[in-house]
Amino acid sequence: MFSYQNKKPYFCKRMKRWYLYPFSLGYHLVTAIRNTFYDWGIFKSTAFKTPVINVGNLSVGGSGKSPMVMYLADLLSKNYRTGVLSRGYGRMTKGYGITNYESNYKTVGDEAMQLFERFKNRFVIGVSEDRVAGAKKIIKDMDLGVLILDDAYQHRAIKAGFTIMMTDYNDPYFKDFLLPAGDLRESRSGKNRAQVIMVSKCPDQLTDEKKQYYISRIKPQHGQRVFFSSISYDEHVYSHDKSIPDNNLAYYDILLITGIANPQPLLQHLARFSQRVKHLKFKDHHNFTDQDIKNIQAEYRKMGEYKMILTTEKDYVRLKTFDYLRDLVYYWPINVIIDKKEEFNQIILDYVRKN
């Protein structure tokens, strides 16, 4: 049955930029030539003897890459010396670096710090805007058995042995258009470079009919696999020194602070526990200023006696650096739940073992 409410977000997001479509044609020409030059070997693409797994997507914005990188690193580090290399987006430094106990989001970026805060030294976490140089250094210096590239789908100067392309269930690439009319960084045909296409952020109860619909729209190539995953929230929220069960959130006035691409899933999940929520939304990877903290402080003071500041795991690594917030802010960890998990795990482990 047609629902205007369900269709409206997609309509608004896409069609309001219809007038930019002529520029998308030019963008398509440039990206198509670039990809063709890589396909023909005119542009150099560096391969490695060490297994390299690339996690990325076709669109800008969040599609669940960070939780998938966490999942893979956790899986592989049990058997292999594992490394993760990201660009270090939003950091105030340049060049290559390794995340350690002296690092912070300003030196390595919030995504690298998020990984380190959760896993510490379970695996190596590096940053480098030059992916090829960074990959060479981290593999050699850290004697890695496998390297995971975070958000490097369009970085074709490095040739990954295995590629996972993420696409959001609620905003799939096959309904999107090229920049600037849409949000795609390259044409939909770019999905053919992936060995696995992961449909992320799926509803908890996804029917076989829905799965078949997405597979029919994706049209996987020979040997290409399609998997479905959802987001699972922890049963506790955490501060730097304590935790609170999620079912206790109903007792609090909650000031929710987000600086991520799509906070809607978090808002929907939080609504299950509390209706007393004030949301302060910032842009993705927002660099919080002193004035932002003053505004947060003012909003917090307006709330009742039982109150808390809640944020995402990625935003927490930035917000906790401010003295005022350190004892007040809680974060809500998330994990990935993969349909046919054992089959997916075996594909990943088989690739690393064989290479």
C-alpha angles and dihedrals in degrees: 000000000000114000118189090196092058094045098044100080092052092045093050095044096050109028098046087071096046090117089065093059094103088059089051089060090057091046089051091053093052096046093043092053091047093051092045091053089053091046091051094045094245088122113050119245116191119220127195135214088222113080111261122195118194121204114192147118143226097243137062118249133038121332100155099276096138096053089047092052088051091050094050094045091050091049098046099039090067090070108014140046095256133196134187121205122193135167092248092234115205097016122134095226135076135218132024124336143159122228115239142150091289093054127100136179091272093059101038107012131254097277094055090046091049089056092047094047091056103037104021107189099349088113139359119271117197135175130206133150087209099067096189096050091041093050093049092050099044093046093049101037095043097037092230126195092197136008127208117204115209115214099345102130093122094039093096094164084086117058112214118203092218129025131195116194116201123209126178115242090218094045108027121186092239090067094047135088135217123275133305096021090042137006104263117121091202138003122295090252087072087083088077091077092067125091090200130030111200117200101208137198093029121171115266094248105045114175125222088241091059091047091052090049092055092045090051091052093045092049096201117220123237108295093010116126130208121207133178127221139178136199120254120197121214117253090238138048116221140212125186092278110015146029137220126205112247093237088063091063088087089074094059140076100229128211104198116200120189134176098173134112097251119018094168097099090052091049091050093049093046090052088067089066108029140018093188097087131139111192123206106190123198130178121273113286089006114187102223115225131205088256090054089054091050089052091048090049091051092050091047092053090055092062129091131268096276107053143137142187112236128189143158124278090250095049091046093068088061101038096048090064090072111087094219093056101038095092096033108048124089128187131208114221120215133201136191123252111198124201108229088016096171092052092049092047091051092052090053095045092046091053093051094043094049093047 
